Amino acid sequence: MDLFNELIRGFGVALLPANLFYCFLGCLIGTLVGVLPGLGPTAAMSLLLPATYHIAPVTAIIMLAGIYYGAMYGGSTTSILVNIPGEAASVMTCVDGYQMARQGRAGAALGISAFGSFIAGTLGLVGMTVMAPPLATFALKFGPPEYFSLMCMGMVVLSFLTGASMIRSLMMACFGVIVGTVGMDTVSGSTRFTFGVTELMDGVGLVPLVMGLFGISEILLNLEQKIDRDIFKTKVKGLLPTTQDWIQAKWAILRGTVIGFILGILPGGGAVLSSFVAYAVEKRCSKHPERFGAGAIEGVAAPESANNAAAQSAFIPLLTLGLPANVVMALLLGALILHGVTPGPLLLTKNPDIFWGVIASMYIGNVMLLVLNLPLIGLWVQLLKIPYPFMMPMILLFCVLGSYSIANSTTDVLLMLLFDLIGYLMKKLKFDAPPLVLAFVLGPLVEYYFKSALMFSRGSFAVFFTRPISLVCLIVTAIILASSIVSTLHKRSLQLFPKEP
Amino acid sequence: MKKAYLITYAVWIVFSCAAAAESWRLGFGSFVRPGPGFVPFLAAALLGLLAVVGLIQSVQEKSAGKKAEGFDSRDMLRILMLIAALAVYVLLWDFLGFLAATFLLLLLLYRAVEPLRWRTVLIASVLTLVGTYFMFSTLLGARLPAGHIWTYLMN
């Protein structure tokens, strides 16, 4: 009953006119970002982070969250109609979605993806509503050693799952920790790595870093790759799936939801990975796997459901433990901290309006997205026809001004340009940016918990191994590192001593 | 690609050494009382160690014998020029002011990315300028520089 009452309280917050408006705005921008290739939700959220400084924290998070799960909805449109994923989590939707469009079933593909997303998103939210409070209560038992070990595990798991090379991903995590320490040390009061630049005393800003790494560097890469946007010339009709479509897709939606929900909670999982896994599982479960790749409706329903369920469940570790599961959540963590709110187990007791308000807004946002995505599909298709040369200067200017407007500082813009060059080179050399951003956001917290734990134990590292939760996290970290080393050595031995045919 | 990685790992090794040295100077402290350089030193040391492992792996790797994948000198030059243009644009704000500097930048961007007709370039530049100015200055209250030159000319 308590849960129900709290949810009602959340709806009281989410239904305030300002919050409703920003929820709608977030969903609208998210859909737009999802539809347009070349700008992902991370870039859009970092672009709009400065705009949230003037609004209440709960309103800011409602809008930013709306962008994230809105992008998951919108991403399917380009995948189905143009065969180009609007964002990374919609890559698998291209495979069968585009084939369905070619067979004149674009409407059914778009419809099942919107309904699947809605069902998965709503079921994910129900799971989140039930799971989050007990997890937050459990997390109250966590002390500095547990938090330190948990954060280390999060960074290692993310590096393991997202990177092409574990070494390069871990290097980026270390670099992120170093960049996170720039500025004044809150304990000793001494300045670190500022080199006399006064503007760096407060540290490197989250917005210049993320905009540089994700915003502008993506545009630079788009400049090199000419995106061919031939929209498939088909009339989009019959958006409501038929009974036959529902029969074929129902288990795919449910399986996709469960897979997405579980992978979304785990560090490094998130929407992208879950859509790939859901597609693979669906193909394996199917009695006719040969239909996959040739326009199977399950091939659209499963990944779209999975990425939406993951987009919702990823909020659980953020809101209950203060631990972001992926780079978008790291950005939201940064946004909460910028607004003076500390995410974690105490969020539920200290800021219940934020906790339940954000959850309730997601229920509303899911309904808004269904309304936005189905009747307005024609408008989104028209948007795809805007030539990239028109959009690129606008996005560039928004990045520059967004970075500048936080503190009216040109140093922030120059820093963004530096990270933009670094981000571009990183993408070229396959160094992953997500571990860098996660470590940058978590760096100051890792430092605080690490130092606190050591001071508490009088310099003994045993404190990390004698407490059960901390020990479990470190064992998981060690297993992941060991498996990565074994796999690298195995590949290397095969390279040096190839098997005789 | 092998050469590119060798250079990259070497740069990371130099960076990690510099970061570790600076962290040590800041004060490592002890395990009981960690200093301000404690965590950055450990992060820099680990970064250096990983870069050395990466360098060794790259040295051992058989060269594929093909051109560095994805590194086109013309593309690189374009990207560097774009970043330089954005840096110059920001540095020009104080002198030219936001409006004039942005108008020039937009003309350059609309014309350089894909040569559009001048009339289209002008219309797109003006519309983008008005839209962004309205959004950032009027709606978000950002203090955009007016430019010394206009103050000087007005007086």
Interface residues (C-beta under 8 A of the other chain):
Chain A: P50 A51 H54 S165 I167 R168 L170 M171 C174 F175 V177 I178 T181 D185 V187 S188 S190 R192 F193 L220 L223 E224 P387 P389 F390 M392 P393 M394 L396 L397 F398 V400 L401 Y404 S405 N408 T410 V413 L414 L417 D420 L421 Y424 K428 L429 F431 G443 V446 E447 F450 K451 L454 M455 R458 G459 S460 F461 R492 Q495 L496
Chain B: A4 Y5 T8 W12 S16 A19 E22 S23 L26 G27 S30 F31 V32 R33 P34 G35 P36 G37 F38 V39 P40 A43 A44 L46 L47 L50 A51 V53 G54 Q57 Q60 E61 K62 G70 F71 D72 D75 R78 I79 L80 L82 I83 L86 A87 Y89 V90 L91 W93 T102 L105 L106 L109 Y110 V113 E114 L116 A124 T128 G131 T132 F136 L140 G141 A142 R143
